[in-house]
Amino acid sequence: MMKIHSTNYFDTLIEVAPDTKVNCGTPPTSKEKKTVAQLQYELIGNNPYKFSSDDILFQVYADRNDLKESEYKQAREQFFSKGQPCLRTSPLAKTYGYGIHSNREGKIALYGMETKEYANFITDSEVIKVKAMKSGRGKNQCIFHFSHFRISSRPSGRIRL
């Protein structure tokens, strides 16, 4: 049996990236072929606290690769058999001004950076805060995390815990 990795957070807010160009939550622009941002926005925005990070990342992968539902079980095991970028790399948090909150069950919802709810999460000492990745190239990449430990790799090859 292969090892399964997870991108799920619990009681955590993924804060908007410090280098975002917007000052409020902004829906991604519609394109003919839906972008990752559009797919994530629709799935999370229309279903607050229904899905986990793993659910969203896999569903976007499945949609973009035209998988049939009958293929999901095996494809999901294969998908999570290696570390996947977590939602700290989501364009919603990097570019579009949305914080991503995970509740204690690991289910997620979006909050625009201008909202009262986002501000409340920022000041709530019970909520763990992690920043979304910066948008610039060559920055640290979030590969996967286990519980509250995050492993990032710098271009120089050094590992940072």
N, C-alpha and C positions, 0 to 999 in steps of 0.2 A: 504494500500500500504506500502511495506517495505522500510526502509531507504536504500539508495544506497551510498556506500562509494567509493572513488576514490583514485587511486595511482598516478594520473597525476601530473606532474610538468610543469611549464611554464617558459621559459627563464632561464633555470637552467642546470648546468653541474653536473652530479654525477661523482665526481672524483674517480679515482682508489683508492682502499683501501690502507692505509699506510703500511700494512703488506704484500702486494702482493709479490710473489716470482719472478715475471717476470719483465723485463725492457722495454718491448714493447708489443703491442697488439698481442696476440697469439691465433689463431683459436683453439677452443676446439678439442680434438682428437675424431675421429669418433668411435662410438661404434655401435654394432648391433641394440640394442634398444636405440634410441636417448635420450640423456640426456637433462635436462633443459637447460644447457649451449648451446648445439648444436642447439636445437630448437630456442632459443632466438637469437643466432648468425645468423642463416639462415633467420629468419623472419625480424630482424632489418637490418642486413648487406645487404640483397638483396633488401630491401625496405626503404632506408633512408628517413626519414620525411614523411612516408606514414601512420604509425600507432602510436597511443598513447601508453603509458605504460599500461593502462587498456586493450587495444586491445591485446597487446603482452601477458600479464599475462593470460588473459582469453583463448587465442588461444593455448598457451602451455598447460593449464589445459585441454582444450577440446581435444587436440591431445593425451595427455597422458591417458585420460579417454575414448578414442574411442567414443566421442560423435558424433552423426549425426548432420548435419547442421540444420535439422528440430527441434533439441533440444536446439540449441544455445540461442534463446531469453530467454526462461525460465531459462535455466542453468546459463546464464550470470547474470540475476537478482538475482538468489539465491547466486551465487558466490560472488557478490559484496554487498550482504545484510549484510555481516560481514566484518570487516577490513581485508585486505589482505596485506602481506608483499610487500613493494614497491621495485622498482628496485635497491635501495641501497643494497639490499640483493642478487642481481644478481651475479652469479658466473663470469659473464663477467667483472664486475667491481671489484669483490673481488679477483679473481684468475687469470684471463686471460689478464689483463692489458688494458681494454677498458674503456674509459670514455663514459658516456651516456648523450648526449645533447638533451634537450627538447627545441623546438623553442617556439615562442609566441603563437602558436596554440596548443601546447602540443604534437606535433608529435616528434618522437625521431630518433636519428641516433647514430652510434658508431664511436668513434675516438680512435685509438691506442694512448697510453700515450706518444709515441715517435713522434707523428705527429705535424706539424706546427699548424694545426687547434686546436688540444688539447691545445697547449701552448697559442694560441690566446684566447681561451675561459678562460683559467686560469687568464690571465691578463686583460680581458675585464670587466670593472666595471659594465657594464649593465647586465652581466650574474651572476645569483645567483650560488654560489658553495656550494655543500654538499658532504661530503665524503661517499664513500661506507662503509658498515659495515666491521669491521675487521673479518678475517676468524676464529679466535679462538672461541672455545665454551665458553658459559657462559657470553658472552659479551652482550651489549644492543641489543635488537631486534627491528627493525623498524616494527611497527604494521600497522599504517596508518598515513596519514597526511591530513590536511585540509589546502588548500592554501599554505602558507609558514610556518605553524606551524607544527612541528613534535612531536609526542608523543612517548617517549621511556620508556620502563619499565626495570628497573634493577632487577637482581635476588633477591635483598633484598626487592623488592616490592615497593620501593619509585618511585614516578612518577617525571619525569624530563621534563620540557617544554623548 
